[in-house]
Amino acid sequence: MTVKDPTLTGQTFWEDYWEEKPGQKKKKTSLTIKEILKVFDQKLPATPGLTILEVGGAYGEYLLYLTRRFGYKAYSLDYSRIGNEQTLETFNRAGVPVEVFERDLFADNGDMPKFDIVYSLGFIEHFDEPINVVAKHLDLLKPGGILLLGVPNYSGIYRKVLKRLAPSIEQTHNMKSMDLSTWDLFVEKLPVEPLFTGYIGGFEPLNMKKLEVKTAGNQVIYFFIRVLMVLFSFNMQFLRRFNSKQISSYLVGIYRKKES
């Protein structure tokens, strides 16, 4: 039985999103993505044969990276038909096997297997109650397994700019999920022990590269954001080593599910 969709977006939002993003898989890797991949390389177990499930798995690029990097067996769960088709296309093109579950995370998934690693990136922040979403991740994870969570950080200085340029960001993202104090509740209320939590990526102007309200003033701000993107991609990369809630582009947490 499928429960009422508790997201800030909804299934139609994601079907439309993935339908408009057919070329995203070809996008150049950003510096923030490189920092996310660095966390994968340093923190995840290098054990071939482990089963890994990505929740909200479209379009599969991160999952493909992990499958190739560590020799994991790949699984994806997403309720977007179009998104799932893109995941299958990503893996088929690479000649790598993947099993895709076209399901709602909040449905009865008791017939699904349990996995060694369960993760989502850019997922839990789309819900009113992130802790309930994390609990659903844990339902699919073996005892002793690894849970990895990641969200973009649109709080701090980004929030001030985005309120003016792209107010829909706040409507479709739970800003509390971008605060580590919220993540402390995961450890307090769920059967997990933290292995790593922190802000990564440093200052990333790309987080503000969104323009919905096209006034003259906003056009000027948007122009300077694009200038900053160039500067921070080349001349000022050293500043990315500094991380905090106010300036970092991303937040990552890695946990182990308790045995009992």
C-alpha positions, 0 to 999 in steps of 0.5 A: 500500500502506498502512503500519502506522498510526504515530499515537498515536491511529489512524483509529478515534479520528478517526472517533469524534472527528469524529462527535462534533463536528458542531457544531464548525464553528459554534464562536466563534473563539478568541483563539488561532485569531485569532493563527494567522490573523494568522500566515497573513496576515503570512507566507503568499504573497498569490498567487491561484491557488497550490495549497494542501493541508491534511493532516488537513484535516477540517473545513476551516475554516482551508482555507476561510479561506486560500482566500478570503483569498488566492485559493488552490485548495483541496485536503484530505487526510484518512483520516476519512470523516466528517471529509471529509464535514464538509470538503465540507459546509463548502465547499459551504455557502460555495460554494467548490470543494475537492478532497478526498483520502480517503487515509492520508498514509503510503500510496503517494500517488505519483499525487497532484499536488505543491502550492505550499503544504502545511500541517497544524495539530494533526496532527504531535503525534499521532505518535511520530516527528514528523520522519517525518510532516513528511517525508511533507508534503514529499513532496507539496510542490513544490520551492520551496514553502511548508510550514506546521506548527502544534501546540497547546502542552500542555507547560509549565504546561499539562502540570502541570495536564493530568496531573491533570485530563485524563491522556489528553492525554499519551497522545494527544500527543507532548509533544516535538513542542511543543519548538522543539528538536525542530523544529530537527531538521526543518531539520537533517535535511530539505531545508527552510529556516526562514522563521518559527518561534515560540510564539504566542497567549500564555497561554491557559487554554482549553488546560487546559479539559479534565476527565476525572478528576472529583474534588472537587479537580479540580472546583475547579481546573476552576472557576478555569480557567473564571474565568481564561478570562473574565479572559484573554478580556477584562481581561488580553488584553495578556498574550498578547503574551508568549510562551514554551514555558512559557506560550504556547498554540500553536507555528508553523513556516513553511519553504521546501522547498529546490530541490534 
